[in-house]
Amino acid sequence: MDIGEIARRAGVARSTVSYALSGKRPVSVETRRRIQLVIDELDYRPNASARALKEGRTRTVGLVIPPAGARLTSMQLDFVGSVVEAAARVDLDVLLSPSGGDGDRSFERLISGRRVDGVILMEILMEDPRVTRVAQSGVPFVTIGRIRDPDATWWVDMDYAPPVGRCVDHLADLGHRHIALVNRSTALVSAGYGPALRASEGFAEAVGRREVTGSEFCCEDDVAGGERCVAEILASRPSTTAIVTVNEAALPGVQRALERAGHEIPRTFSVAGVAADQWAEEFHPPLTAADVPSLAMGTAAVELLAERIADPDAPARHRLFAPTLSFRDSTGSAPRPSARPAFLSPAAPRRFREAAAD
């Protein structure tokens, strides 16, 4: 049923029905009553455009995601899903927009064309030009993650430093004296990606405090990257008996490389980290990890954005999540030297020997 049918049955012009629904122009009490009777009879519900016109809002929020060419991790997909679900609960639609590379044009259209009532930005850099740009546009926004000086912005985040430190403490308590951090990619670290830099800070603080040896490695966000990174760790730091990782996408490669090198988790090598619970449960054995509350964070981002849209002049608010460490089966006591396999024996796969040589 459309406005034309309502107008025909009420004996008025289409424009009169539109004015009655939108409130843009006055309509007499009697005419409005007649239109309303038809609407009630037909059980008509104005579409989203009509409601938006009446309210002066689009009822749509933008979610700025990594570039379209990048494969989203499970954690990132959880953020997207939670934002969409939380928005639906308050009758909001979500418009996805990539940023970075060619996606910057989409981002610019999103904030300059007034296509949305507000914006949620993901994957925040410590110095993030997108945050500066959307702030200049005047569009209400919330970030998942935070910039270096975040007091004036609205955000939700998880501080990676404490959970990484708790992983180091747990491994040190188990007797591990040589621990490696598998961080995110070199490109993300160099760009100033907040979680990667905070993970590095937390790791450095914890290994210093516990007086254990720590080494940090950047790792590409995929399975092959995890394999290469572990090969590098075992070749360059053969005394390493445990890994702390914040690179969930590399986890299958980490596991595969350790097994191919002859390690049995956790009997001869322990792994802990920060990851979405799906990745932690799919690791074999299940990963001891601080489970990122991505669903709760995405929901909180929508709630904060709705508050900011309703009151643009309200003082900045934020939520910092602090997940505890979930102890699963991937960590155990540090092995005795005699229990550890010789790395890359002649029987090891040839391509792994070559990877180590590189």
Buried (B, 14 or more C-beta within 10 A) or exposed (E): EEBEBBBEBBEBEBEBBBBBBBEEEEBEEEBBEBBBEBBEEEEBEBEEEBBBBBEEBBBBBBBBBBBBEBEBBBBBBBBBEBBBBBBEEEEBBBBBBBBBEEBBEBBBEBBEEEBBBBBBBBBBBBEBEBBEBBEEBEBBBBBBBBBEEBEEBBBBBBBBBBBBBBBBBBBBEBBBBBBBBBBBBEEBBEBBBBBBBBBBBBBBBBBEEBEBEBBBBBBBBBBEBBBBBBBBBBBEBEEBBBBBBBBBBBBBBBBBBBBBBBBBBBEBBBBBBBBBBBBBBBBEBBBBBBBBBBBBBBBBBBBBBBBBBEEEEEEEBBBEBEBEBBEBEBBBEBBEEEEBBEBBEEEBEEEBBEBBEE
